[in-house]
Amino acid sequence: MENSPYCERDIRAPEHLVTIDQNRRLHHQTKKRGMMYHIHYGHHPFDVIGWDGCCYPFAFSIHDFEPITGRVHQPPPTHQNIRCAQFCGVQFVPRMYDYHPQSIPAPYNHSNIDSDELLYYVDGDFMSRKNVTRGMLTLHPGGIPHGPHPGAVEKVLAQKKPKNSP
């Protein structure tokens, strides 16, 4: 889309695919809805050297992502770069936060009625969460209201320096 936070030229085919050619049984465990599922492969799943068909892998560097900012808080779909029937990818990267003099530069309380919200924290300080550090995940199930931790809004308002204030 024309208003996307990236350019289509930034999407490329992956390079230097790692091929693992091991002809041995591999056990994989997946947890879904509280149940463990055991999957057994007769070979390593990365034993590919290319692809064929209509499903193509692609690479996108987060360093090419250009965040969209606004005078007031931009909703998460503004930062979205992947969407399909069962999943969407939204990137919250360092950016200038809301700059209207009366804005509150923190996410508002909300409820995702049609999806779960899973956040992976790569780096930085997410202003609305306490005790969340690099490498952590947070899950907000669909339909459950969530928002900034207590005191987070007051903290960002205290740090905010109004522009051109009298």
C-alpha positions as CSV (number, residue, x, y, z in Angstrom):
1,M,0.0,0.0,0.0
2,E,1.2,3.5,-0.7
3,N,1.1,4.5,3.0
4,S,3.1,1.5,4.2
5,P,6.0,1.9,6.6
6,Y,8.4,0.3,4.1
7,C,9.0,0.1,0.4
8,E,8.4,-2.9,-1.8
9,R,12.0,-2.7,-2.9
10,D,13.0,-3.6,0.7
11,I,11.4,-7.0,0.3
12,R,13.8,-9.5,-1.2
13,A,14.4,-13.2,-1.7
14,P,16.5,-14.8,1.1
15,E,20.2,-15.3,0.4
16,H,22.6,-17.9,1.8
17,L,20.0,-20.5,2.8
18,V,21.3,-22.9,5.3
19,T,20.7,-26.5,4.2
20,I,20.9,-29.2,6.8
21,D,21.1,-32.6,5.2
22,Q,20.7,-35.0,8.0
23,N,18.9,-38.3,7.3
24,R,17.8,-39.0,10.9
25,R,14.6,-38.9,12.9
26,L,13.9,-35.5,14.4
27,H,11.4,-35.0,17.3
28,H,9.6,-31.7,17.5
29,Q,7.2,-30.6,20.2
30,T,4.5,-27.9,19.8
31,K,2.1,-26.6,22.4
32,K,-1.3,-25.4,21.4
33,R,-4.2,-24.6,23.8
34,G,-2.5,-26.3,26.7
35,M,-1.8,-29.6,24.9
36,M,1.6,-30.9,23.7
37,Y,1.8,-32.3,20.2
38,H,4.7,-34.5,19.2
39,I,5.8,-34.4,15.5
40,H,8.4,-36.8,14.2
41,Y,10.3,-36.0,11.0
42,G,12.2,-38.7,9.1
43,H,14.8,-36.0,8.2
44,H,15.7,-32.4,9.2
45,P,13.1,-29.9,8.0
46,F,15.8,-27.6,6.6
47,D,17.0,-30.1,4.0
48,V,16.0,-27.7,1.1
49,I,18.1,-26.0,-1.5
50,G,15.3,-23.9,-3.1
51,W,11.6,-23.8,-3.5
52,D,9.0,-24.4,-6.2
53,G,5.3,-23.5,-6.5
54,C,3.3,-20.5,-5.4
55,C,4.6,-20.0,-1.9
56,Y,7.8,-18.0,-1.9
57,P,10.0,-17.2,1.2
58,F,11.1,-13.6,1.5
59,A,13.3,-11.5,3.7
60,F,12.7,-8.1,5.1
61,S,15.1,-6.3,7.4
62,I,13.6,-4.4,10.3
63,H,16.3,-1.8,9.7
64,D,14.5,-0.8,6.5
65,F,11.2,-0.3,8.4
66,E,10.2,3.4,8.5
67,P,7.9,4.1,11.4
68,I,4.9,6.3,10.8
69,T,4.3,8.9,13.5
70,G,1.5,11.3,14.3
71,R,0.4,14.1,16.6
72,V,-1.6,11.6,18.5
73,H,-1.2,7.9,19.2
74,Q,-1.2,5.8,16.0
75,P,-3.2,2.6,16.2
76,P,-1.2,-0.7,15.8
77,P,-2.3,-1.4,12.1
78,T,-0.3,1.7,11.2
79,H,2.9,-0.3,12.0
80,Q,1.8,-3.5,10.3
81,N,3.9,-5.0,7.5
82,I,2.5,-8.6,7.2
83,R,-1.1,-9.7,7.0
84,C,-2.8,-13.0,6.1
85,A,-5.9,-14.8,7.1
86,Q,-4.7,-16.0,10.5
87,F,-1.8,-13.6,11.4
88,C,-0.5,-10.1,11.1
89,G,2.9,-8.7,11.9
90,V,3.2,-5.3,13.6
91,Q,6.5,-3.7,14.3
92,F,6.9,-1.2,17.2
93,V,10.3,0.3,16.5
94,P,12.0,3.4,18.1
95,R,10.2,6.4,16.8
96,M,9.1,9.9,17.8
97,Y,6.1,9.5,20.0
98,D,3.0,11.6,19.9
99,Y,3.8,15.2,19.7
100,H,0.5,17.1,20.1
101,P,0.8,19.2,23.3
102,Q,-2.2,17.4,24.9
103,S,-1.4,13.9,23.6
104,I,-0.7,10.9,25.9
105,P,2.2,9.1,24.3
106,A,1.3,5.6,25.5
107,P,-1.1,2.9,24.1
108,Y,-4.7,3.3,25.3
109,N,-6.7,0.6,27.1
110,H,-8.3,-1.6,24.4
111,S,-9.5,-5.1,23.7
112,N,-8.8,-7.1,20.5
113,I,-12.1,-8.8,20.0
114,D,-11.0,-10.8,16.9
115,S,-7.4,-11.7,17.7
116,D,-4.8,-12.5,20.3
117,E,-2.0,-10.0,20.8
118,L,1.4,-11.6,21.2
119,L,4.3,-9.2,21.7
120,Y,8.0,-10.1,21.5
121,Y,10.4,-7.5,22.9
122,V,13.6,-7.4,20.9
123,D,15.2,-4.4,22.5
124,G,14.5,-1.0,24.1
125,D,12.1,0.2,26.7
126,F,8.4,-0.2,26.0
127,M,7.0,2.7,27.9
128,S,3.7,1.1,28.9
129,R,4.9,-2.1,30.5
130,K,6.8,-2.6,33.8
131,N,9.4,-5.4,34.3
132,V,9.4,-6.4,30.6
133,T,12.9,-6.8,29.2
134,R,14.7,-8.0,26.0
135,G,13.7,-11.4,24.8
136,M,10.3,-11.6,26.7
137,L,6.9,-12.3,25.3
138,T,3.5,-11.0,26.6
139,L,0.2,-12.4,25.5
140,H,-3.1,-10.5,25.6
141,P,-5.9,-13.0,24.6
142,G,-8.7,-11.8,22.4
143,G,-11.5,-10.1,24.2
144,I,-9.5,-9.4,27.3
145,P,-9.1,-5.6,28.0
146,H,-5.5,-4.5,28.5
147,G,-3.4,-1.4,28.3
148,P,-0.6,0.5,30.1
149,H,0.4,-0.8,33.5
150,P,-0.6,1.3,36.5
151,G,1.5,4.5,36.7
152,A,2.8,4.2,33.1
153,V,0.7,7.0,31.7
154,E,1.7,9.3,34.6
155,K,5.4,8.4,34.0
156,V,5.4,9.3,30.3
157,L,3.4,12.5,31.0
158,A,6.0,13.6,33.6
159,Q,8.8,13.0,31.0
160,K,7.0,14.9,28.3
161,K,8.4,18.3,27.5
162,P,5.7,20.5,25.9
163,K,6.9,22.4,22.8
164,N,6.4,26.1,22.6
165,S,4.7,26.3,26.0
166,P,4.1,29.8,27.4
